Amino acid sequence: MEWTPLGLVHKSLIDQVLEKNTLGLSDYTFTNLWIWNIHRNYQIALVDNFLCIKFIDKQCSIFLYPQGPGSRRHVVAKLMQAEPCFRMRAVPEEALMDLQEFQFDVEAEAGHFDYIYAFSDLLYLEGDEFQPKRNFIHQFEKKYSFEYQDITAGLIPSLLETEKMWFNEHKNPPRSLCMEHESVLIALSDFTKLNIFGGALIVDQKVIAYSFAEYLNKEMLVIHIEKALKNFKGAYAVINQQLLKHSPVVPYVNREEDLSLDNLIKVKQSYHPIRLEKKFLLSKPKN
């Protein structure tokens, strides 16, 4: 099999394969693959018309779950045969039964479970459980005169400046935050090439919050990034709702993972997900 480094030229191919993606996992969007490519150096190959993606970590090939119609067993068997050190991550729960014959060691990737919400819950924020979010929005609207703007090429320089300001608010940031910052800069720089969309909150002619997203399939919107400057209390709640107000309605919203970080867990739980999309890491048996 012939492996090729991931490039922007592969977007149309990957989008075509993933168009029928019903897994609901954010890992399988070209945007996520591309903006994290700086850290993982992804390689892609077509194996029996299945899209296969891998990266190398500590001299071991780490694969994503092959993408294509039907059972992946024969593709996984070929990948295992070609790679002496084989691991596969972001494997959906429903795939475990299909791959049972390989007797993999299975480990839940808890920090990488995707949070899934009802679009209508996040849009309307109805009920007692969303009262704190409504309060944040009311306080923000009372204090600030703001404008929501769709992200266009002309707004990108302001977004880059805001992203750098947001990053500088964090003293001694952990490596994971530094990596995310680098990935966000790539996403903003390549925004128009990725065909993603988003919006920003403007206060006093400055971007104080922004978010961008894409549709994973006909049923799910994936929120890739959501940022707000810390001095603007309530801005996160406002940008979250405003983006959905300016997006075509689908049943579900995927707000991605919490990375086992306490602050992210608290925030994502506060929006009351309807489920978590579980992901698993599969490894060859150690015996």
C-alpha positions as CSV (number, residue, x, y, z in Angstrom):
1,M,0.0,0.0,0.0
2,E,1.2,3.5,-0.8
3,W,1.1,6.2,1.8
4,T,1.0,9.9,1.0
5,P,1.5,12.9,3.4
6,L,-1.8,14.7,4.0
7,G,-2.2,17.9,2.1
8,L,-4.9,20.4,1.3
9,V,-5.1,18.8,-2.1
10,H,-6.7,15.8,-0.4
11,K,-9.7,17.7,1.0
12,S,-12.1,16.9,-1.9
13,L,-11.2,13.2,-1.7
14,I,-11.6,13.0,2.1
15,D,-14.8,15.0,2.0
16,Q,-16.2,12.7,-0.6
17,V,-15.4,9.6,1.5
18,L,-16.7,11.2,4.7
19,E,-19.9,12.6,3.1
20,K,-21.7,9.4,4.2
21,N,-20.1,9.4,7.6
22,T,-22.7,8.4,10.2
23,L,-20.3,7.9,13.1
24,G,-20.8,11.3,14.6
25,L,-17.1,11.6,15.7
26,S,-15.3,14.9,15.2
27,D,-12.0,13.2,14.5
28,Y,-13.2,12.4,11.0
29,T,-13.5,15.8,9.5
30,F,-10.9,17.2,7.1
31,T,-10.6,20.3,9.2
32,N,-9.5,18.4,12.4
33,L,-7.1,16.3,10.4
34,W,-5.6,19.3,8.7
35,I,-5.2,21.7,11.7
36,W,-3.6,18.9,13.8
37,N,-1.4,17.7,11.0
38,I,1.3,20.1,12.2
39,H,1.7,17.9,15.3
40,R,1.0,14.5,13.8
41,N,2.2,14.4,10.2
42,Y,-0.7,12.4,9.0
43,Q,-0.4,10.0,6.0
44,I,-3.3,8.7,4.0
45,A,-3.9,5.7,1.7
46,L,-6.8,4.1,-0.1
47,V,-6.9,0.4,0.8
48,D,-9.7,-1.5,-1.1
49,N,-11.4,1.9,-1.6
50,F,-11.4,2.5,2.2
51,L,-9.7,5.7,3.4
52,C,-6.9,4.9,5.8
53,I,-5.2,7.5,7.9
54,K,-2.2,7.1,10.2
55,F,0.5,8.9,12.0
56,I,3.7,7.7,13.8
57,D,4.1,8.0,17.5
58,K,7.2,6.6,19.2
59,Q,8.0,4.4,16.2
60,C,4.5,2.9,16.3
61,S,1.9,3.4,13.6
62,I,-1.3,4.9,15.0
63,F,-4.3,4.4,12.7
64,L,-7.7,6.0,12.6
65,Y,-10.7,3.8,12.0
66,P,-10.8,3.1,8.2
67,Q,-13.6,5.1,6.5
68,G,-15.8,3.5,3.8
69,P,-19.0,1.4,3.5
70,G,-19.5,-1.9,5.2
71,S,-17.3,-4.0,7.4
72,R,-13.7,-2.9,7.8
73,R,-12.4,-6.3,9.0
74,H,-10.4,-7.1,5.8
75,V,-8.9,-3.6,5.7
76,V,-7.8,-3.8,9.4
77,A,-6.3,-7.2,8.7
78,K,-4.2,-5.8,5.9
79,L,-3.0,-2.9,8.0
80,M,-2.0,-5.2,10.9
81,Q,-0.1,-7.4,8.5
82,A,1.8,-4.4,7.1
83,E,2.7,-2.8,10.4
84,P,4.4,-4.8,13.2
85,C,3.5,-2.1,15.7
86,F,-0.2,-1.5,15.3
87,R,-2.6,0.6,17.2
88,M,-5.9,2.2,16.2
89,R,-7.6,5.1,17.9
90,A,-10.9,7.0,17.7
91,V,-12.7,3.7,17.1
92,P,-16.5,4.0,17.7
93,E,-18.2,1.7,20.1
94,E,-20.4,0.1,17.4
95,A,-17.2,-1.1,15.6
96,L,-16.0,-3.2,18.5
97,M,-18.2,-6.1,17.7
98,D,-17.2,-6.1,14.1
99,L,-13.5,-6.3,15.1
100,Q,-14.0,-8.8,17.9
101,E,-12.2,-11.6,16.0
102,F,-8.9,-9.8,16.3
103,Q,-9.0,-10.0,20.1
104,F,-7.5,-6.5,20.5
105,D,-6.7,-5.0,23.8
106,V,-9.4,-2.3,24.2
107,E,-9.0,0.9,26.1
108,A,-11.6,3.7,26.4
109,E,-10.2,7.1,25.4
110,A,-12.4,8.9,28.1
111,G,-10.8,12.3,27.6
112,H,-11.6,12.1,23.9
113,F,-15.3,11.2,24.1
114,D,-17.3,13.7,22.0
115,Y,-20.1,15.7,23.7
116,I,-23.3,15.5,21.7
117,Y,-26.2,18.0,22.3
118,A,-29.6,18.6,20.9
119,F,-29.3,21.6,18.6
120,S,-32.6,23.0,19.9
121,D,-31.3,22.9,23.5
122,L,-28.3,25.1,22.8
123,L,-30.3,27.4,20.5
124,Y,-33.2,28.2,22.8
125,L,-31.7,27.4,26.3
126,E,-35.1,26.6,27.7
127,G,-35.8,25.1,31.1
128,D,-34.4,25.6,34.6
129,E,-31.2,23.8,33.8
130,F,-30.2,26.5,31.3
131,Q,-31.2,29.4,33.6
132,P,-27.5,30.2,34.4
133,K,-26.7,30.4,30.7
134,R,-29.7,32.7,30.1
135,N,-28.5,34.9,33.0
136,F,-25.0,35.2,31.5
137,I,-26.5,36.2,28.1
138,H,-28.8,38.8,29.7
139,Q,-25.9,40.3,31.7
140,F,-23.7,40.5,28.6
141,E,-26.5,42.1,26.5
142,K,-27.2,44.6,29.2
143,K,-23.6,45.7,29.6
144,Y,-22.3,45.6,26.0
145,S,-23.5,46.9,22.7
146,F,-22.3,44.1,20.4
147,E,-22.6,43.0,16.8
148,Y,-22.4,39.5,15.4
149,Q,-20.5,39.2,12.1
150,D,-20.0,36.1,9.9
151,I,-16.3,35.2,9.5
152,T,-15.0,36.4,6.1
153,A,-11.5,36.7,4.7
154,G,-11.5,40.4,5.7
155,L,-12.1,39.5,9.4
156,I,-9.3,36.9,9.6
157,P,-6.5,39.4,10.7
158,S,-8.7,40.6,13.6
159,L,-9.4,37.0,14.6
160,L,-5.7,36.1,14.6
161,E,-5.1,39.1,16.8
162,T,-7.8,38.0,19.2
163,E,-6.6,34.4,19.3
164,K,-3.1,35.7,20.2
165,M,-4.6,37.9,23.0
166,W,-6.6,34.9,24.3
167,F,-3.5,32.7,24.4
168,N,-1.5,35.4,26.2
169,E,-4.1,35.5,28.9
170,H,-2.8,32.1,30.0
171,K,0.4,32.2,32.0
172,N,2.7,29.2,31.7
173,P,0.2,27.4,29.4
174,P,0.4,23.5,29.3
175,R,1.7,21.9,26.1
176,S,-1.8,20.8,25.1
177,L,-2.9,24.5,25.0
178,C,0.2,25.5,23.0
179,M,-0.5,22.8,20.5
180,E,-4.2,23.9,20.2
181,H,-3.1,27.5,19.7
182,E,-0.8,26.5,16.8
183,S,-3.7,24.5,15.3
184,V,-6.1,27.4,15.6
185,L,-3.7,29.7,13.8
186,I,-3.5,27.2,11.0
187,A,-7.3,27.0,10.9
188,L,-7.7,30.8,10.7
189,S,-4.9,31.1,8.1
190,D,-6.5,28.4,5.9
191,F,-10.1,29.4,6.7
192,T,-11.3,30.0,3.2
193,K,-9.6,26.8,1.9
194,L,-11.3,24.6,4.5
195,N,-14.8,25.7,3.7
196,I,-15.7,26.1,7.3
197,F,-17.9,28.9,8.7
198,G,-18.3,30.8,11.9
199,G,-18.9,34.1,13.5
200,A,-17.5,36.7,15.8
201,L,-18.8,39.1,18.5
202,I,-17.7,42.7,17.9
203,V,-17.6,45.2,20.8
204,D,-16.2,48.7,20.2
205,Q,-15.0,47.6,16.8
206,K,-12.9,44.8,18.3
207,V,-13.4,41.0,18.1
208,I,-13.9,39.8,21.7
209,A,-15.2,36.3,20.9
210,Y,-15.4,33.9,17.9
211,S,-16.4,30.4,17.0
212,F,-16.2,28.3,13.8
213,A,-17.8,25.0,12.8
214,E,-18.7,22.7,10.0
215,Y,-21.3,20.1,9.3
216,L,-20.1,16.5,9.8
217,N,-23.1,15.1,8.0
218,K,-26.8,16.0,7.5
219,E,-27.6,15.5,11.1
220,M,-24.7,17.0,13.0
221,L,-22.8,20.3,13.4
222,V,-19.3,20.2,14.8
223,I,-18.1,23.2,16.8
224,H,-14.4,23.1,16.3
225,I,-13.3,26.2,18.2
226,E,-14.9,28.7,20.6
227,K,-12.9,31.5,22.2
228,A,-13.7,34.6,24.2
229,L,-11.5,37.1,26.0
230,K,-11.8,36.6,29.8
231,N,-12.7,40.2,30.6
232,F,-16.1,39.9,28.8
233,K,-18.2,37.8,31.2
234,G,-20.9,35.9,29.4
235,A,-19.3,36.1,26.0
236,Y,-18.9,32.4,25.7
237,A,-22.6,31.8,26.2
238,V,-23.4,34.6,23.7
239,I,-21.1,33.4,20.9
240,N,-22.3,29.8,21.4
241,Q,-26.0,30.8,20.9
242,Q,-25.3,33.4,18.2
243,L,-23.4,30.9,16.0
244,L,-26.4,28.5,16.1
245,K,-28.8,31.3,15.4
246,H,-26.9,31.9,12.2
247,S,-26.6,28.2,11.2
248,P,-29.0,25.9,9.3
249,V,-30.7,23.7,11.9
250,V,-29.8,20.1,12.2
251,P,-30.7,17.6,15.0
252,Y,-27.4,17.6,16.8
253,V,-24.3,19.6,17.8
254,N,-21.0,18.0,18.5
255,R,-18.8,20.1,20.9
256,E,-15.9,17.7,20.7
257,E,-13.8,16.4,23.7
258,D,-12.8,17.5,27.2
259,L,-9.2,16.1,27.2
260,S,-9.9,15.2,30.9
261,L,-9.4,18.8,31.8
262,D,-11.5,19.8,34.8
263,N,-12.5,23.2,33.4
264,L,-13.5,21.8,30.1
265,I,-15.5,19.0,31.7
266,K,-17.4,21.5,33.8
267,V,-18.2,23.7,30.8
268,K,-19.3,20.9,28.6
269,Q,-21.4,19.3,31.3
270,S,-23.1,22.7,32.0
271,Y,-24.7,22.5,28.5
272,H,-26.3,19.2,29.4
273,P,-25.2,16.8,26.6
274,I,-27.7,14.2,25.6
275,R,-25.0,11.6,25.2
276,L,-21.2,11.1,24.8
277,E,-19.9,9.5,21.7
278,K,-17.3,7.0,23.0
279,K,-14.0,6.3,21.4
280,F,-11.7,3.4,21.9
281,L,-8.0,2.7,21.5
282,L,-7.2,-0.8,20.1
283,S,-3.9,-2.5,20.4
284,K,-2.5,-5.8,19.4
285,P,-2.6,-8.3,22.3
286,K,0.5,-8.2,24.4
287,N,0.8,-12.0,24.7
